[in-house]
Amino acid sequence: MNKAGHVALGVAAGSGLLSLLPQMDGHMASPIVYILAVAVGSLAPDLDHKTSTASNLIQLSTQNRRMAQSLGLLLLLIAVAIWGLPRLGLDLDNVWARSAPLWAAAGVLCLLLAKLRSLVLLGVGALLLAAYAMYDWHWITAFAGGALLILPMVKHRGIIHTPEFALALSIGAFSFGQQSDLWMVQAISIGLIVGWWAHLIGDLFGREGIGSLISKKIHVALRLFDNGGTGERLLSGLCWGISIVCWIVFLMPVEWRMEAFLSSFL
């Protein structure tokens, strides 16, 4: 499923649950924050894909990454040449001779920019683990930090695309949200959970499906449509229609909802 399909399915699932979540009645902005968190959660599992929408938010474009990598190698080559030429008996101006570390530093910086996604994931993961160790934060902090640290090394549709990982994440996020008195934290935690599971369900529809941490032999793929194909576009349209209906019902006064519900059975 592509990003449009994942967001559509996630928002539909989140919208369908609106009336069932008591947390959404705590603040006027809760439903909006919640549904935005659902949309983010429906894309978040694809952080393990190097060119996904989620990953592209924290890295340079493909063209700029290649340019940064090429420039970095060129600058390192210049640094090596400046350092090595005097040792081969070739005289260089004193200013040039002392500039080798600067060229090398610039080259390393360019190479790091080419790997910006990995740096961001590793950096945020390390910060979360440090915060957990220093300030005794909720255990979901350590869980998320550890997950971010391994993301640059795992394959797409790997560990974070499994139901077991989603279950652990859901328990931690829900527990964290319930311990907080802030309506925004509660809305975001529930929204991320709904969006994450909606993403996994969406992947079930495709050809690649999802696997399990319990056994590599456990793999489910319904193969209902191709990624970005006609079937997915039809499902996306249906999901957006469902979302609109759910929001209309949610925004109705409670007494109107009851009348509509009773009239459908009487």
NULUMRO-260729 format. One record per residue: x, y, z of N, C-alpha, C in turn. Coordinates in steps of 0.001 Angstrom, whole numbers, padded with zeros to 6 digits, always signed. Layout:
% NULUMRO-260729
XYZXYZXYZ
...
//
This chain:
% NULUMRO-260729
+000846-001184+000000+000000+000000+000000+000885+001238+000000
+000513+002237-000820+001311+003463-000823+000817+004417+000264
+001464+005590+000328+001158+006510+001428-000292+006987+001414
-000846+007231+000213-002232+007706+000134-003196+006657+000683
-002950+005395+000330-003808+004324+000826-003699+004137+002325
-002479+004200+002834-002283+004031+004278-002967+005143+005072
-002823+006376+004606-003450+007498+005312-004971+007385+005253
-005509+007047+004076-006960+006921+003929-007512+005842+004850
-006857+004684+004876-007319+003591+005733-007176+003950+007206
-006067+004585+007558-005856+004977+008946-006884+005984+009427
-007136+007002+008616-008113+008031+008996-009513+007430+009097
-009848+006491+008194-011161+005842+008261-011303+005039+009553
-010250+004287+009897-010295+003510+011144-010378+004433+012355
-009581+005491+012341-009610+006439+013450-010933+007162+013562
-011511+007531+012429-012802+008224+012438-013909+007307+012937
-013829+006026+012560-014839+005077+013004-014837+004861+014504
-013677+005071+015132-013563+004872+016581-013838+006134+017389
-014055+007252+016717-014205+008534+017409-015253+008492+018514
-016438+008018+018172-017547+008046+019127-017369+007044+020260
-016422+006108+020107-016214+005080+021126-015123+005442+022115
-014456+006574+021890-013324+006955+022734-013722+008071+023687
-013822+007789+024970-014199+008836+025932-013160+009949+026016
-011903+009658+025657-010858+010682+025725-011123+011829+024761
-011922+011590+023731-012170+012623+022731-013146+013689+023215
-013770+013463+024358-014722+014438+024886-014087+015396+025884
-012793+015217+026159-012156+016015+027193-011814+017426+026768
-011579+017645+025502-011169+018959+025012-011659+019109+023578
-012007+020334+023196-012557+020575+021875-011600+020148+020757
-010289+020319+020991-009300+020010+019960-008852+018553+019985
-009314+017770+020949-008877+016379+021069-009100+015568+019794
-010298+015627+019177-010501+014834+017961-009549+015211+016833
-009233+016498+016710-008335+016939+015637-006921+016428+015882
-006435+016597+017118-005096+016100+017467-005045+014586+017299
-006115+013927+017713-006184+012464+017608-006098+012000+016159
-006882+012619+015273-006913+012152+013884-005608+012490+013167
-004954+013596+013552-003632+013899+012994-002613+012855+013446
-002721+012438+014707-001828+011390+015214-002080+010064+014505
-003338+009790+014181-003666+008587+013413-002972+008623+012053
-003044+009773+011381-002407+009909+010065-000899+009693+010161
-000288+010271+011196+001159+010082+011401+001461+008616+011698
+000658+008011+012569+000866+006611+012913+000693+005677+011730
-000169+006046+010788-000391+005195+009617+000787+005218+008649
+001678+006189+008800+002881+006264+007961+004142+005843+008710
+004111+005913+010044+005310+005701+010861+005993+004350+010661
+005270+003228+010492+005978+001953+010328+006920+001917+009131
+006681+002772+008149+007552+002780+006969+008842+003559+007191
+009128+003923+008441+010441+004496+008749+011561+003501+008467
+011213+002212+008391+012245+001218+008083+012542+001136+006590
+011819+001911+005783+012066+001983+004336+012859+003251+004055
+013990+003122+003382+014913+004244+003222+014353+005380+002379
+013366+005098+001531+012837+006157+000659+011342+006379+000862
+010801+005955+001994+009376+006159+002259+009093+007621+002574
+007810+007962+002618+007415+009332+002965+007924+009708+004345
+007816+008784+005304+008288+009066+006663+009793+009300+006684
+010543+008478+005963+012001+008631+005940+012426+009890+005198
+011701+010229+004143+012079+011413+003355+011925+012713+004134
+011151+012680+005208+011000+013875+006042+012258+014177+006842
+013129+013185+007009+014326+013381+007835+015605+013149+007036
+015540+013307+005725+016745+013145+004925+016671+014014+003676
+017821+014166+003026+017881+014901+001770+017239+014071+000665
+016920+014731-000437+016381+014009-001581+017441+013068-002148
+017018+012116-002967+017961+011152-003544+019066+011851-004320
+018690+012845-005123+019683+013573-005910+020671+014313-005009
+020156+014959-003974+021040+015704-003069+021916+014775-002235
+021404+013584-001907+022236+012619-001175+023411+012162-002031
+023140+011893-003296+024221+011485-004195+025229+012609-004381
+024714+013831-004491+025605+014975-004658+026477+015159-003417
+025869+015042-002232+026630+015199-000991+027683+014108-000848
+027325+012893-001245+028286+011796-001153+029455+012005-002115
+029153+012408-003343+030213+012652-004328+031108+013803-003893
+030492+014880-003403+031267+016030-002946+032132+015653-001748
+031580+014845-000844+032347+014415+000318+033583+013621-000069
+033416+012703-001011+034561+011910-001468+035602+012788-002155
+035138+013766-002938+036062+014679-003613+036860+015493-002602
+036184+016013-001584+036866+016810-000562+037871+015972+000228
+037514+014732+000507+038463+013850+001193+039673+013556+000316
+039437+013405-000981+040542+013179-001916+041479+014378-001949
+040908+015576-001935+041732+016794-001898+042546+016836-000603
+041905+016480+000517+042610+016474+001803+043782+015500+001784
+043556+014315+001218+044631+013321+001133+045762+013828+000247
+045390+014488-000861+046414+015014-001770+047249+016097-001090
+046592+017013-000389+047318+018090+000305+048229+017515+001387
+047753+016476+002061+048572+015852+003111+049723+015039+002528
+049474+014392+001375+050470+013473+000841+051516+014088-000061
+051174+015162-000778+052128+015742-001732+053437+016179-001080
+053422+016891+000056+054701+017255+000684+055535+016038+001073
+054874+014938+001379+055602+013737+001762+056203+013022+000561
+055769+013432-000624+056355+012904-001852+057431+013831-002407
+057733+014872-001632+058790+015791-002032+058320+017000-002811
+057005+017176-002935+056460+018325-003665+056098+019418-002665
+056619+020600-002892+056383+021711-001974+055019+022344-002220
+054348+022685-001136+053070+023396-001197+053170+024653-000359
+052358+025647-000728+052279+026854+000078+051878+026473+001502
+052404+027167+002480+052172+026824+003880+050687+026858+004240
+049966+027812+003649+048520+027910+003916+047809+026663+003412
+048146+026232+002205+047540+025026+001650+047934+023794+002468
+049173+023728+002866+049661+022556+003588+048929+022357+004907
+048536+023469+005536+047850+023366+006824+046338+023194+006686
+045825+023224+005458+044367+023184+005263+043814+021770+005120
+044674+020760+005132+044197+019385+004939+043100+018987+005935
+043249+019291+007240+042179+018920+008179+040841+019584+007859
+040888+020817+007338+039644+021510+006995+038943+020826+005826
+039718+020454+004804+039140+019742+003665+038560+018400+004116
+039300+017718+004988+038825+016422+005484+037541+016576+006293
+037484+017612+007147+036286+017845+007953+035086+018159+007069
+035304+018965+006028+034219+019289+005100+033742+018040+004369
+034682+017175+004000+034309+015931+003332+033490+015022+004226
+033915+014892+005475+033173+014059+006431+031776+014622+006658
+031663+015948+006750+030358+016581+006942+029425+016262+005781
+029937+016332+004556+029113+016017+003383+028670+014556+003398
+029571+013664+003777+029211+012248+003849+028162+011999+004928
+028258+012732+006034+027253+012599+007090+025894+013115+006628
+025895+014201+005855+024633+014724+005323+023973+013713+004395
+024789+012953+003682+024241+011921+002803+023576+010807+003605
+023946+010670+004875+023365+009659+005760+022521+010316+006855
+021862+011416+006523+021136+012196+007524+020044+011384+008202
+019342+010550+007450+018273+009728+008036+018814+008852+009158
+019901+008172+008897+020492+007300+009913+020948+008099+011127
+021523+009282+010887+021990+010113+011997+020833+010563+012876
+019728+010963+012247+018557+011416+013012+017991+010268+013844
+017820+009099+013219+017270+007952+013941+018171+007538+015100
+019468+007468+014848+020408+007084+015903+020463+008133+017013
+020451+009408+016612+020525+010485+017598+019305+010542+018493
+018119+010481+017887+016885+010522+018685+016777+009275+019558
+017144+008127+019002+017111+006900+019787+018023+006970+021000
+019235+007494+020801+020181+007627+021914+019670+008609+022964
+019053+009709+022516+018507+010686+023460+017378+010087+024300
+016518+009299+023668+015417+008675+024411+015941+007678+025442
+016944+006904+025066+017524+005957+026019+018203+006686+027174
+018888+007789+026855+019540+008575+027906+018508+009191+028845
+017410+009701+028277+016350+010292+029104+015725+009244+030019
+015530+008038+029490+014973+006955+030312+015909+006616+031470
+017215+006555+031180+018188+006189+032214+018368+007292+033253
+018347+008540+032817+018646+009653+033721+017432+010125+034511
+016259+010099+033876+015083+010702+034507+013988+009694+034848
+014280+008403+034629+013326+007352+034976+011975+007577+034300
+012011+007873+033007+010780+008055+032243+010078+006708+032050
+008884+006776+031490+008092+005577+031224+008882+004620+030322
+008662+003306+030506+009453+002319+029759+009263+002402+028254
+008168+002999+027795+007979+003136+026347+009061+004025+025744
+009654+004902+026585+010749+005744+026113+011947+004892+025707
+012305+003934+026556+013419+003032+026239+013073+002136+025057
+011824+001691+024995+011384+000839+023888+011505+001578+022560
+010996+002815+022531+011073+003614+021306+012518+003948+020956
+013323+004275+021974+014724+004582+021726+015472+003410+021130
+015256+002219+021683+015901+001026+021140+015455+000728+019721
+014155+000920+019451+013639+000679+018102+014273+001629+017089
+014408+002905+017456+015014+003875+016545+016483+003557+016289
+017178+003039+017294+018597+002714+017127+018814+001590+016116
+017889+000642+016050+018081-000479+015134+017492-000225+013749
+016686+000828+013600+016024+001075+012321+016980+001208+011141
+018121+001906+011279+019020+002002+010119+019570+000657+009662
+019442-000378+010496+020054-001669+010176+019046-002752+009798
+017753-002487+009942+016762-003522+009649+016192-003322+008252
+015669-004401+007697+015091-004336+006359+013648-003845+006424
+013145-003417+005260+011753-002974+005173+010817-004150+005424
+009719-003863+006109+008741-004876+006521+009393-005920+007429
+010311-005443+008255+010978-006327+009203+010316-006273+010558
+011112-006065+011587+010642-006189+012967+009512-005225+013310
+009572-003969+012833+008533-003017+013249+007250-003175+012437
+007259-004094+011465+006041-004396+010719+005365-005667+011236
+005746-006126+012405+005164-007352+012951+004087-007032+013986
+003093-007915+014130+002054-007693+015149+002623-007674+016563
+003678-008451+016804+004266-008500+018144+004843-007136+018541
+005548-006509+017607+006092-005179+017885+004956-004185+018095
+003932-004261+017237+002794-003343+017355+002076-003525+018685
+001981-004768+019159+001316-005029+020437+002100-004410+021590
+003420-004607+021588+004251-004018+022647+004178-002497+022611
+004227-001932+021412+004124-000484+021259+002772+000022+021751
+001717-000708+021437+000366-000303+021838+000216-000308+023354
+000722-001358+023994+000634-001438+025457+001387-000278+026099
+002589-000016+025593+003390+001068+026153+002779+002436+025922
+002326+002689+024686+001755+003998+024368+000461+004234+025138
-000378+003193+025244-001639+003346+025979-001365+003591+027460
-000429+002830+028021-000071+003010+029432+000470+004411+029686
+001323+004875+028782+001890+006218+028917+000801+007284+028846
-000129+007114+027898-001207+008084+027749-002128+008126+028952
-002421+006951+029517-003328+006894+030660-002706+007469+031929
-001389+007443+032016-000719+008008+033189-000643+009528+033137
-000865+010077+031959-000762+011523+031800-002118+012192+032008
-002092+013366+032591-003315+014150+032773-003560+015100+031605
-002645+015135+030647-002766+016041+029508-003617+015407+028413
-004666+016093+028005-005547+015558+026974-004799+015329+025662
-003819+016179+025368-003092+016053+024111-002267+014767+024076
-001635+014439+025196-000841+013210+025270-001740+011990+025080
-002914+012009+025702-003844+010891+025561-004321+010747+024122
-004653+011869+023494-005133+011829+022112-004048+011330+021166
-002814+011802+021356-001710+011398+020480-001390+009919+020655
-001354+009455+021895-001002+008049+022140-002019+007105+021504
-003293+007401+021665-004324+006540+021077-004301+006644+019556
-004113+007851+019038-004052+008036+017595-002913+007265+016956
-001740+007279+017578-000592+006540+017045-000860+005038+017036
-001511+004550+018085-001831+003118+018152-002764+002726+017012
-003839+003491+016836-004811+003191+015780-004144+003261+014410
-003356+004304+014178-002693+004455+012894-001714+003336+012608
-000980+002904+013628+000019+001838+013440-000641+000522+013026
-001714+000161+013739-002417-001080+013399-003094-000977+012038
-003612+000199+011709-004224+000385+010392-003186+000184+009289
-001959+000619+009533-000886+000417+008549-000641-001075+008322
-000564-001840+009406-000327-003276+009265-001479-003957+008529
-002703-003552+008837-003860-004120+008144-003798-003782+006662
-003403-002550+006344-003266-002162+004945-002231-002997+004218
-001124-003306+004886-000089-004132+004261-000562-005564+004039
-001516-006010+004835-002063-007359+004639-002742-007501+003282
-003324-006402+002788-004062-006457+001534-003151-006679+000328
-001900-006275+000440-000986-006331-000697-000338-007692-000886
+000644-007728-001796+001321-008980-002134+002418-009340-001138
+003027-008334-000517+004141-008611+000387+003670-009007+001779
+002546-008457+002232+001979-008833+003516+002867-008476+004694
+002620-009136+005818+003425-008919+007028+003821-010267+007616
+004924-010262+008369+005412-011480+008990+005237-011448+010493
+005914-012379+011158+005806-012508+012607+007193-012693+013205
+007356-012209+014433+008612-012425+015146+008707-013842+015699
+007571-014500+015860+007555-015847+016433+008224-016845+015496
+007889-016750+014214+008448-017684+013239+008474-017036+011861
+009545-017280+011116+009639-016762+009755+008628-017426+008826
+008119-018589+009241+007144-019298+008415+005765-018645+008475
+005538-017840+009512+004246-017155+009644+004284-015876+008823
+003552-015870+007744+003509-014701+006859+002131-014649+006212
+001485-013500+006324+000124-013347+005802+000099-012254+004745
-000387-012597+003561-000545-011631+002465-001807-011999+001693
-002810-011138+001727-004086-011426+001066-004019-011246-000444
-003068-010437-000914-002854-010209-002355-004135-009751-003061
-004841-008833-002440-006091-008338-003019-005858-007323-004122
-004746-006595-004058-004452-005615-005103-002967-005289-005103
-002531-004671-006201-001144-004237-006317-000957-002896-005629
+000256-002626-005225+000587-001366-004570+000317-000193-005508
-000601+000690-005108-000952+001845-005920-001863+001540-007090
-002389+000311-007159-003233-000091-008274-004668+000399-008147
-005504-000063-009082-006903+000365-009111-007644-000041-007838
-007395-001259-007381-008059-001728-006168-007738-000866-004966
-006478-000469-004856-006094+000382-003728-006732+001758-003833
-006801+002290-005040-007426+003611-005214-008911+003564-004873
-009580+002486-005257-011001+002345-004915-011185+002240-003404
-010313+001471-002758-010390+001346-001306-010135+002684-000623
-009189+003455-001150-008894+004771-000574-010103+005687-000662
-010763+005688-001830-011956+006510-001986-013059+006098-001033
-013246+004785-000868-014255+004283+000066-013923+004704+001494
-012642+004628+001850-012221+004999+003208-012475+006474+003492
-012191+007333+002513-012443+008760+002725-013936+009029+002866
-014757+008298+002103-016204+008447+002249-016675+008034+003632
-016152+006915+004131-016489+006457+005479-016057+007482+006521
-014880+008059+006329-014377+009057+007280-015299+010264+007358
-015756+010734+006199-016647+011898+006173-017945+011600+006917
-018524+010422+006659-019766+010041+007336-019552+009956+008848
-018441+009355+009254-018157+009210+010694-018011+010563+011374
-017360+011501+010696-017190+012829+011292-018517+013582+011364
-019360+013404+010357-020681+014045+010398-021474+013523+011595
-021440+012204+011778-022147+011599+012910-021546+012065+014226
-020214+012133+014295-019542+012531+015532-019872+013966+015918
-019994+014841+014921-020250+016251+015195-021718+016546+015472
-022582+015563+015226-023998+015748+015540-024193+015878+017050
-025186+016653+017489-025555+016626+018910-025945+015209+019322
-025694+014865+020568-025927+013500+021043-027376+013078+020839
-028313+014003+021079-029724+013635+020947-030079+013314+019492
-029416+013995+018542-029657+013688+017136-029151+012286+016805
-028018+011929+017365-027470+010594+017107-028436+009528+017618
-028992+009756+018808-029912+008778+019382-031163+008652+018534
-031687+009784+018054-032884+009744+017219-032612+008992+015924
-031452+009257+015316-031113+008577+014072-030935+007078+014302
-030336+006725+015441-030117+005311+015756-031450+004596+015983
-032344+005234+016761-033628+004603+017059-034509+004511+015822
-034456+005544+014969-035301+005541+013776-034905+004443+012800
-033653+004006+012855-033210+002956+011940-033746+001586+012344
-034246+001465+013576-034767+000187+014049-036281+000214+014255
-036873+001414+014186-038319+001517+014442-039080+001821+013161
//
